[in-house]
Amino acid sequence: MQQQLIEQITQRVGIPADKAQAAVETVVGFLKQRLPGPIASQLDNAVSGEDSSGGVAGAAKSVGGMLGKQ
């Protein structure tokens, strides 16, 4: 998934892949520092492609549940 995200940024913003990769790593790191541990772990797994728990959708659902949304 990280590679897909890098490709999307490269295409949409028009920056080189190495700059897009740095941007993705920065954003993911920022989010992981601010999310609760289990959700940060899900995000990390989803981005690295090692997800087995619902991916970004699962992480979003967890956040929604924490905020009182189903």
N, C-alpha and C positions, 0 to 999 in steps of 0.2 A: 504494500500500500504506500509506503514512503516513496518508492520510485514513481508511482502514479501521481502522487501529490507534487513531486518535483517536476514531472512532465507538465502537469496542469499549470503550475506557476510559470514555468519557462514559456509555455505557449501563450498564456493569457497576459502576462506582464512583459514578456519579451526580454527577460534577463537570462544570462548564461546558467547552465545547469548547476555549476558549482555555487553560484550565488543563491539559486533557488534552494539547493540542499542546505546551505547555511541558514536560510530563512526558516525552512521546515524544522531544522534541529533547534533553532532558537525558540520558535513557537511551542514546539512539543516540550522542550525543557521548561519553559515558562508555565505551561499548563500543568505539568507534572508537579511542580513546586507548590501549586495553589490548590490542586484537587486532593480530596481524601485518598489515602494510600491505595485502597482497592480499585478505585476508579482510575487513578494514575497508572496503576499496573495494567489495567485493561487497555488504556490508551497506548501505553508503551507496547503491549503485545499486538494491538491492532496495527499500529504504525510499522512495527517490525515484521508483520506478516505471520506472527506466531499465535494468532488469536484462536481461541477455542471457546470463547464465552460470549459471543454475540457481536464482536467487533465494536466499531464506533457506535453502531446502533445500540448495542448492549450498554456501552458506557453512557450514552445519552439517556437511555431509559433509567439507568441508575441515578444519574443526576436529577432527572425529572422526578423520580421517586423521593429523593432527598428534599426536593422543593415542594413536595406535596402534589405533584402531578402524576397521573398514571399513563 
